[in-house]
Amino acid sequence: MKKLIQFVLLLLLQLCCATNSCAQEQVTTDPDLEMKDNLYKKYKNEVRAFSHKDFDEFFMEFFSKQNQEQALSKEEYYTYTIKIAIYSEKLGLLYKNQKDVAQKSKKEWFEKRYSDYLSNRPKNKP
């Protein structure tokens, strides 16, 4: 019985060590990740309280501001994209059968980059 207990403890120890060595941190190349994380923490509760109507208005506001002549600032742009990502997350929590789609949408919005937004803006005509 003592040998069995020792064997089980040894297996648990090996499992713990193997799990720690395999759990490597993902290296990201996003220089704005800290800003996005801060905005996520700041707006998480606010956006989860959005109604569907509130979100529709917010979403339309984002697209109308994107099409304006003056570019959004980096913080404005990320505030919009992160809020949309949070709302996508909320939908995944509300509708369990749509959880995968919501997580994919959240990831896509969270990974948007300000540099891509600026490079895709139409150039002003002289």
Buried (B, 14 or more C-beta within 10 A) or exposed (E): EEEEEEEEEEEEEEEEEEEEEEEEEEEEEEEBEEBBEEBBEEBBEEBEEBEEEEBEEBBEEBEEBBEEEEBBEBEEBBBBBBBBBBBBBBBBEEEEEBBEEBBEBBEEBBBBBBEEBEEEBEEEEE
